Amino acid sequence: MQKKQLGRSGLEVAPLAFGGNVFGFTVDERQSFELLDKFLEKGFNLIDTADSYSRWKPGNKGGESETIIGNWMKRKNNRDKVVLATKVGSDMGDGKKGLSKKYIFEEVEASLKRLQTDHIDLYQSHFDDLDTPVSETIEAYSELIRQGKVKVIGASNLSPERLVESLKFSEKNDLPAYQVLQPEYNLYNRQKFEKEYLQICLEYNLGVINYFPLASGFLTGKYRTEKDLSKSIRGDGIKKYLNARGQRILVALDQVSKKHNSEPAAISLAWLMAQPSITAPIASATNVKQLDTLLTSVDIKLDKDDVDLLNEASSY
């Protein structure tokens, strides 16, 4: 499997990342270990999580995903085989959030402890903090890189303006710069990334590891009518895709899937991998069968007709 470089960072990653938002949420530690084992055995290495995963589950407080990943790496003694990505900045409760220097320094220590490691390969600004100048955030990351606690930095959910401001500040002051952007991007939700971020990513050579590559499961083809929404706890969030455009996309996915003897989920990921700006989509699975389907995406080579068909069906 051919690996790709994350931006200009030197980090080499397989073209599909595992999203750790399910760990401690819809899968327990035992199931998480099983999925992570399979992912690594098949030659993949990028695992993405965040300090706040999975705080939204009743009874959780955040940090559950990092804790599970840390326990897994310790038990398997495989830290050197993993490119570990996590994030800081989202709401952890009790006023704990943001991108101030003080908070980043506190939270990186908490993440390192949960992950049971001495460094984070990719540390990302999860959500912007408009009360903190980008200079303070970048300078904080620069210090963590100097200390060896972080190798590379990235951003997610920053406005285009704040992203460019951050990149220019780093450039002007000869400081470490964001090498990675983590935006929402998939066959259905194309417009925001393509119109607002794509050119920035190409100009600054940012690696792109996009989240929700399957539109919360809609692009798996599992949800085709409102009756199907009861199949998952995420069903309510999928209703917005059940419109004429969504149905056109599913029809095109079915057609390409049949041609490649594959599944809509794998074709959706293969379409993303065919985009020159994408380094590795971040996908999650809750069982081995789902994961097996996702992993087949790296072996699917869509031709121009396939890509054109999917582009036309998903045009906005």
DRENDO-1510 file (C-alpha; in Angstrom, 1 decimal, always signed):
<recs>
REC; n; res; u; v; w
REC; 1; MET; +0.0; +0.0; +0.0 .
REC; 2; GLN; +1.4; +3.4; -1.0 .
REC; 3; LYS; +1.6; +5.8; +1.8 .
REC; 4; LYS; +1.2; +9.6; +1.5 .
REC; 5; GLN; +3.0; +12.4; +3.2 .
REC; 6; LEU; +0.9; +14.6; +5.5 .
REC; 7; GLY; +1.4; +18.1; +4.1 .
REC; 8; ARG; +5.1; +18.9; +4.3 .
REC; 9; SER; +5.5; +17.2; +7.7 .
REC; 10; GLY; +7.4; +14.1; +6.9 .
REC; 11; LEU; +4.8; +11.9; +8.5 .
REC; 12; GLU; +3.8; +9.1; +6.2 .
REC; 13; VAL; +0.3; +7.7; +6.4 .
REC; 14; ALA; -1.8; +5.1; +4.7 .
REC; 15; PRO; -4.7; +6.7; +2.6 .
REC; 16; LEU; -7.4; +5.9; +5.2 .
REC; 17; ALA; -7.6; +7.0; +8.8 .
REC; 18; PHE; -9.5; +5.4; +11.7 .
REC; 19; GLY; -11.8; +7.8; +13.5 .
REC; 20; GLY; -11.7; +7.3; +17.2 .
REC; 21; ASN; -15.0; +9.0; +18.0 .
REC; 22; VAL; -16.7; +5.6; +18.4 .
REC; 23; PHE; -14.3; +4.4; +21.1 .
REC; 24; GLY; -16.1; +4.6; +24.5 .
REC; 25; PHE; -19.3; +5.6; +22.7 .
REC; 26; THR; -20.7; +2.9; +20.4 .
REC; 27; VAL; -17.9; +0.4; +20.9 .
REC; 28; ASP; -16.4; -0.7; +24.3 .
REC; 29; GLU; -12.7; -1.2; +25.0 .
REC; 30; ARG; -12.7; -4.9; +23.9 .
REC; 31; GLN; -14.3; -4.1; +20.6 .
REC; 32; SER; -12.1; -1.1; +20.1 .
REC; 33; PHE; -9.0; -3.3; +20.5 .
REC; 34; GLU; -10.3; -5.8; +17.9 .
REC; 35; LEU; -11.0; -3.0; +15.4 .
REC; 36; LEU; -7.6; -1.3; +16.0 .
REC; 37; ASP; -5.8; -4.7; +15.7 .
REC; 38; LYS; -7.4; -5.3; +12.3 .
REC; 39; PHE; -6.7; -1.8; +11.1 .
REC; 40; LEU; -3.0; -2.0; +12.0 .
REC; 41; GLU; -2.6; -5.6; +10.7 .
REC; 42; LYS; -3.8; -4.5; +7.3 .
REC; 43; GLY; -1.1; -1.9; +7.0 .
REC; 44; PHE; -2.9; +1.2; +8.1 .
REC; 45; ASN; -1.5; +3.6; +10.7 .
REC; 46; LEU; -3.3; +6.9; +11.2 .
REC; 47; ILE; -5.6; +7.0; +14.1 .
REC; 48; ASP; -7.5; +10.2; +14.8 .
REC; 49; THR; -9.2; +11.1; +18.1 .
REC; 50; ALA; -9.7; +14.2; +20.4 .
REC; 51; ASP; -9.6; +15.0; +24.1 .
REC; 52; SER; -13.4; +15.4; +24.1 .
REC; 53; TYR; -14.3; +12.0; +22.6 .
REC; 54; SER; -16.8; +10.7; +23.7 .
REC; 55; ARG; -18.0; +13.3; +26.2 .
REC; 56; TRP; -21.5; +13.4; +24.6 .
REC; 57; LYS; -22.4; +9.9; +25.9 .
REC; 58; PRO; -24.3; +10.0; +29.2 .
REC; 59; GLY; -22.0; +9.2; +32.0 .
REC; 60; ASN; -18.8; +10.1; +30.1 .
REC; 61; LYS; -16.7; +13.1; +30.8 .
REC; 62; GLY; -14.4; +13.1; +27.8 .
REC; 63; GLY; -11.0; +11.4; +27.3 .
REC; 64; GLU; -12.6; +8.0; +26.9 .
REC; 65; SER; -11.3; +7.5; +23.4 .
REC; 66; GLU; -7.8; +8.6; +24.2 .
REC; 67; THR; -7.8; +6.3; +27.2 .
REC; 68; ILE; -8.8; +3.3; +25.1 .
REC; 69; ILE; -6.2; +4.0; +22.5 .
REC; 70; GLY; -3.5; +4.5; +25.2 .
REC; 71; ASN; -4.4; +1.2; +26.8 .
REC; 72; TRP; -4.3; -0.6; +23.4 .
REC; 73; MET; -0.9; +0.8; +22.5 .
REC; 74; LYS; +0.5; -0.1; +25.9 .
REC; 75; ARG; -0.8; -3.7; +25.7 .
REC; 76; LYS; +0.3; -4.2; +22.2 .
REC; 77; ASN; +3.6; -2.3; +22.5 .
REC; 78; ASN; +3.0; -0.8; +19.1 .
REC; 79; ARG; +3.4; +3.0; +19.6 .
REC; 80; ASP; +6.1; +3.1; +16.9 .
REC; 81; LYS; +3.7; +1.7; +14.3 .
REC; 82; VAL; +1.0; +4.3; +14.9 .
REC; 83; VAL; +0.6; +7.9; +13.6 .
REC; 84; LEU; -1.3; +9.3; +16.5 .
REC; 85; ALA; -3.5; +12.4; +15.9 .
REC; 86; THR; -5.6; +14.1; +18.6 .
REC; 87; LYS; -7.1; +17.5; +19.1 .
REC; 88; VAL; -7.5; +20.3; +21.7 .
REC; 89; GLY; -9.9; +23.2; +22.0 .
REC; 90; SER; -13.4; +21.7; +22.2 .
REC; 91; ASP; -15.6; +22.0; +25.2 .
REC; 92; MET; -14.6; +19.6; +28.0 .
REC; 93; GLY; -17.0; +21.1; +30.5 .
REC; 94; ASP; -16.4; +23.3; +33.6 .
REC; 95; GLY; -15.1; +26.1; +31.4 .
REC; 96; LYS; -12.3; +23.9; +30.0 .
REC; 97; LYS; -11.9; +24.8; +26.3 .
REC; 98; GLY; -10.2; +27.1; +23.9 .
REC; 99; LEU; -6.7; +27.6; +22.4 .
REC; 100; SER; -5.0; +29.8; +24.9 .
REC; 101; LYS; -1.4; +29.0; +25.7 .
REC; 102; LYS; -2.2; +28.1; +29.3 .
REC; 103; TYR; -5.0; +25.7; +28.3 .
REC; 104; ILE; -3.1; +24.0; +25.5 .
REC; 105; PHE; -0.2; +23.4; +27.9 .
REC; 106; GLU; -2.6; +21.9; +30.5 .
REC; 107; GLU; -4.6; +19.8; +28.1 .
REC; 108; VAL; -1.6; +18.3; +26.2 .
REC; 109; GLU; -0.4; +16.8; +29.5 .
REC; 110; ALA; -3.8; +15.3; +30.1 .
REC; 111; SER; -3.9; +13.8; +26.6 .
REC; 112; LEU; -0.4; +12.4; +26.9 .
REC; 113; LYS; -1.3; +10.8; +30.2 .
REC; 114; ARG; -4.4; +9.2; +28.8 .
REC; 115; LEU; -2.6; +8.1; +25.6 .
REC; 116; GLN; +0.3; +6.7; +27.7 .
REC; 117; THR; +2.9; +8.2; +25.4 .
REC; 118; ASP; +5.5; +10.9; +25.5 .
REC; 119; HIS; +4.5; +12.6; +22.2 .
REC; 120; ILE; +1.6; +13.2; +19.8 .
REC; 121; ASP; +2.4; +12.9; +16.1 .
REC; 122; LEU; -0.4; +15.3; +15.0 .
REC; 123; TYR; -1.9; +17.8; +17.4 .
REC; 124; GLN; -4.8; +19.8; +16.0 .
REC; 125; SER; -6.9; +22.8; +16.9 .
REC; 126; HIS; -10.3; +21.3; +17.1 .
REC; 127; PHE; -12.5; +24.4; +17.2 .
REC; 128; ASP; -11.4; +28.0; +17.0 .
REC; 129; ASP; -11.1; +30.3; +20.0 .
REC; 130; LEU; -11.9; +33.8; +18.8 .
REC; 131; ASP; -10.8; +35.2; +22.2 .
REC; 132; THR; -7.3; +34.0; +21.7 .
REC; 133; PRO; -5.0; +35.6; +19.0 .
REC; 134; VAL; -3.7; +33.0; +16.5 .
REC; 135; SER; -0.2; +34.2; +17.5 .
REC; 136; GLU; -0.6; +32.9; +21.0 .
REC; 137; THR; -1.9; +29.5; +19.8 .
REC; 138; ILE; +0.9; +29.0; +17.3 .
REC; 139; GLU; +3.5; +30.1; +19.8 .
REC; 140; ALA; +2.1; +27.5; +22.3 .
REC; 141; TYR; +2.4; +24.8; +19.7 .
REC; 142; SER; +5.9; +25.9; +18.7 .
REC; 143; GLU; +7.0; +25.4; +22.4 .
REC; 144; LEU; +5.4; +21.9; +22.5 .
REC; 145; ILE; +7.2; +21.0; +19.3 .
REC; 146; ARG; +10.5; +22.3; +20.8 .
REC; 147; GLN; +9.9; +20.2; +23.9 .
REC; 148; GLY; +9.3; +17.1; +21.7 .
REC; 149; LYS; +5.8; +16.6; +23.0 .
REC; 150; VAL; +4.2; +17.3; +19.6 .
REC; 151; LYS; +5.7; +16.6; +16.1 .
REC; 152; VAL; +3.2; +18.3; +13.7 .
REC; 153; ILE; +0.2; +20.6; +14.1 .
REC; 154; GLY; -3.0; +20.8; +12.2 .
REC; 155; ALA; -6.4; +22.6; +12.3 .
REC; 156; SER; -10.1; +21.6; +12.1 .
REC; 157; ASN; -13.2; +23.8; +12.0 .
REC; 158; LEU; -11.3; +27.1; +11.6 .
REC; 159; SER; -12.7; +29.7; +9.3 .
REC; 160; PRO; -10.8; +30.2; +6.1 .
REC; 161; GLU; -9.7; +33.7; +7.3 .
REC; 162; ARG; -8.3; +32.4; +10.6 .
REC; 163; LEU; -6.6; +29.5; +8.9 .
REC; 164; VAL; -4.8; +31.8; +6.5 .
REC; 165; GLU; -4.0; +34.2; +9.3 .
REC; 166; SER; -2.4; +31.4; +11.2 .
REC; 167; LEU; -0.4; +30.2; +8.2 .
REC; 168; LYS; +0.8; +33.7; +7.4 .
REC; 169; PHE; +1.8; +34.3; +11.1 .
REC; 170; SER; +3.9; +31.1; +11.1 .
REC; 171; GLU; +5.5; +32.0; +7.8 .
REC; 172; LYS; +6.3; +35.6; +8.8 .
REC; 173; ASN; +7.8; +34.6; +12.2 .
REC; 174; ASP; +9.5; +31.4; +11.0 .
REC; 175; LEU; +7.4; +29.3; +13.4 .
REC; 176; PRO; +5.9; +25.8; +12.9 .
REC; 177; ALA; +2.8; +26.0; +10.7 .
REC; 178; TYR; -0.3; +24.0; +10.4 .
REC; 179; GLN; +0.5; +21.1; +8.0 .
REC; 180; VAL; -3.0; +19.5; +8.1 .
REC; 181; LEU; -6.6; +20.6; +7.7 .
REC; 182; GLN; -9.4; +18.4; +9.0 .
REC; 183; PRO; -12.6; +19.6; +7.3 .
REC; 184; GLU; -16.0; +18.0; +6.7 .
REC; 185; TYR; -16.0; +16.7; +3.2 .
REC; 186; ASN; -17.9; +13.9; +1.4 .
REC; 187; LEU; -19.9; +13.3; -1.8 .
REC; 188; TYR; -22.9; +15.1; -0.4 .
REC; 189; ASN; -21.2; +17.9; +1.5 .
REC; 190; ARG; -18.8; +19.2; -1.1 .
REC; 191; GLN; -19.5; +22.9; -1.5 .
REC; 192; LYS; -18.0; +24.4; +1.7 .
REC; 193; PHE; -14.6; +22.7; +1.3 .
REC; 194; GLU; -14.3; +23.1; -2.4 .
REC; 195; LYS; -15.3; +26.8; -2.5 .
REC; 196; GLU; -13.7; +28.0; +0.8 .
REC; 197; TYR; -10.8; +25.7; +1.6 .
REC; 198; LEU; -9.5; +23.8; -1.4 .
REC; 199; GLN; -7.4; +26.6; -2.8 .
REC; 200; ILE; -5.9; +27.3; +0.6 .
REC; 201; CYS; -4.9; +23.7; +1.0 .
REC; 202; LEU; -3.3; +23.5; -2.5 .
REC; 203; GLU; -1.5; +26.9; -2.1 .
REC; 204; TYR; +0.0; +25.9; +1.3 .
REC; 205; ASN; +0.4; +22.2; +0.5 .
REC; 206; LEU; -1.8; +21.2; +3.5 .
REC; 207; GLY; -2.6; +17.5; +4.0 .
REC; 208; VAL; -6.3; +17.0; +4.2 .
REC; 209; ILE; -7.8; +14.3; +6.5 .
REC; 210; ASN; -11.5; +14.9; +6.2 .
REC; 211; TYR; -14.2; +13.9; +8.7 .
REC; 212; PHE; -17.7; +12.5; +8.0 .
REC; 213; PRO; -16.5; +11.0; +4.6 .
REC; 214; LEU; -19.7; +8.9; +4.6 .
REC; 215; ALA; -22.1; +11.7; +5.7 .
REC; 216; SER; -22.8; +10.1; +9.0 .
REC; 217; GLY; -23.6; +6.8; +7.3 .
REC; 218; PHE; -25.9; +8.1; +4.6 .
REC; 219; LEU; -23.4; +7.2; +1.8 .
REC; 220; THR; -23.3; +3.6; +2.9 .
REC; 221; GLY; -26.7; +3.2; +1.3 .
REC; 222; LYS; -28.1; +1.9; +4.5 .
REC; 223; TYR; -30.6; +4.8; +4.7 .
REC; 224; ARG; -32.9; +5.3; +1.7 .
REC; 225; THR; -36.3; +6.1; +3.2 .
REC; 226; GLU; -37.4; +7.7; +6.5 .
REC; 227; LYS; -38.3; +4.2; +7.7 .
REC; 228; ASP; -34.6; +3.4; +7.6 .
REC; 229; LEU; -33.7; +6.1; +10.1 .
REC; 230; SER; -34.6; +3.9; +13.0 .
REC; 231; LYS; -31.7; +1.6; +12.1 .
REC; 232; SER; -29.2; +3.7; +14.0 .
REC; 233; ILE; -28.9; +6.1; +16.9 .
REC; 234; ARG; -27.6; +8.6; +14.3 .
REC; 235; GLY; -30.7; +8.3; +12.2 .
REC; 236; ASP; -32.2; +11.7; +13.1 .
REC; 237; GLY; -29.1; +13.4; +11.7 .
REC; 238; ILE; -29.4; +11.6; +8.3 .
REC; 239; LYS; -33.0; +12.8; +7.5 .
REC; 240; LYS; -31.6; +16.0; +5.9 .
REC; 241; TYR; -29.9; +13.8; +3.1 .
REC; 242; LEU; -33.2; +12.2; +2.0 .
REC; 243; ASN; -33.9; +14.5; -0.8 .
REC; 244; ALA; -33.7; +14.4; -4.6 .
REC; 245; ARG; -30.0; +15.2; -4.7 .
REC; 246; GLY; -29.3; +12.6; -2.0 .
REC; 247; GLN; -31.2; +10.0; -4.0 .
REC; 248; ARG; -29.3; +10.8; -7.2 .
REC; 249; ILE; -26.0; +10.3; -5.3 .
REC; 250; LEU; -27.2; +6.9; -4.0 .
REC; 251; VAL; -28.2; +5.8; -7.5 .
REC; 252; ALA; -24.8; +6.7; -8.9 .
REC; 253; LEU; -23.1; +5.0; -6.0 .
REC; 254; ASP; -25.1; +1.8; -6.7 .
REC; 255; GLN; -24.1; +1.9; -10.3 .
REC; 256; VAL; -20.4; +2.3; -9.6 .
REC; 257; SER; -20.5; -0.2; -6.8 .
REC; 258; LYS; -22.0; -2.8; -9.1 .
REC; 259; LYS; -19.3; -2.1; -11.7 .
REC; 260; HIS; -16.5; -2.7; -9.1 .
REC; 261; ASN; -18.3; -5.5; -7.2 .
REC; 262; SER; -18.1; -3.3; -4.2 .
REC; 263; GLU; -20.3; -1.4; -1.6 .
REC; 264; PRO; -21.4; +2.3; -1.7 .
REC; 265; ALA; -19.3; +3.0; +1.4 .
REC; 266; ALA; -16.1; +1.8; -0.2 .
REC; 267; ILE; -16.9; +3.7; -3.4 .
REC; 268; SER; -17.6; +6.9; -1.5 .
REC; 269; LEU; -14.2; +6.6; +0.1 .
REC; 270; ALA; -12.5; +5.8; -3.2 .
REC; 271; TRP; -14.1; +8.9; -4.7 .
REC; 272; LEU; -12.4; +11.0; -2.0 .
REC; 273; MET; -9.1; +9.2; -2.5 .
REC; 274; ALA; -9.3; +10.2; -6.2 .
REC; 275; GLN; -9.4; +13.9; -5.2 .
REC; 276; PRO; -5.8; +15.3; -5.5 .
REC; 277; SER; -6.3; +17.4; -2.4 .
REC; 278; ILE; -7.2; +14.5; +0.0 .
REC; 279; THR; -4.6; +12.7; +1.9 .
REC; 280; ALA; -6.7; +10.3; +4.0 .
REC; 281; PRO; -10.4; +10.3; +4.8 .
REC; 282; ILE; -11.2; +9.6; +8.5 .
REC; 283; ALA; -13.8; +6.8; +8.7 .
REC; 284; SER; -15.2; +4.9; +11.7 .
REC; 285; ALA; -16.5; +1.4; +12.1 .
REC; 286; THR; -18.2; -0.4; +14.9 .
REC; 287; ASN; -17.6; -4.0; +13.9 .
REC; 288; VAL; -15.0; -5.9; +11.9 .
REC; 289; LYS; -17.4; -6.5; +8.9 .
REC; 290; GLN; -17.9; -2.7; +8.5 .
REC; 291; LEU; -14.2; -2.2; +8.8 .
REC; 292; ASP; -13.4; -4.8; +6.2 .
REC; 293; THR; -15.7; -3.0; +3.7 .
REC; 294; LEU; -14.0; +0.4; +4.4 .
REC; 295; LEU; -10.5; -1.0; +4.0 .
REC; 296; THR; -11.3; -2.3; +0.5 .
REC; 297; SER; -11.6; +1.3; -0.7 .
REC; 298; VAL; -7.9; +1.6; -1.0 .
REC; 299; ASP; -7.8; -1.1; -3.7 .
REC; 300; ILE; -10.6; +0.5; -5.8 .
REC; 301; LYS; -9.3; +2.5; -8.8 .
REC; 302; LEU; -12.1; +4.7; -10.1 .
REC; 303; ASP; -11.8; +5.6; -13.8 .
REC; 304; LYS; -12.7; +8.9; -15.3 .
REC; 305; ASP; -16.2; +7.7; -16.1 .
REC; 306; ASP; -16.8; +6.7; -12.5 .
REC; 307; VAL; -15.6; +10.0; -11.1 .
REC; 308; ASP; -17.6; +12.0; -13.7 .
REC; 309; LEU; -20.7; +10.1; -12.9 .
REC; 310; LEU; -20.3; +10.7; -9.1 .
REC; 311; ASN; -19.4; +14.3; -9.6 .
REC; 312; GLU; -22.4; +15.0; -11.8 .
REC; 313; ALA; -24.8; +13.2; -9.4 .
REC; 314; SER; -23.5; +15.2; -6.4 .
REC; 315; SER; -23.1; +18.5; -8.2 .
REC; 316; TYR; -24.4; +21.6; -6.3 .
</recs>
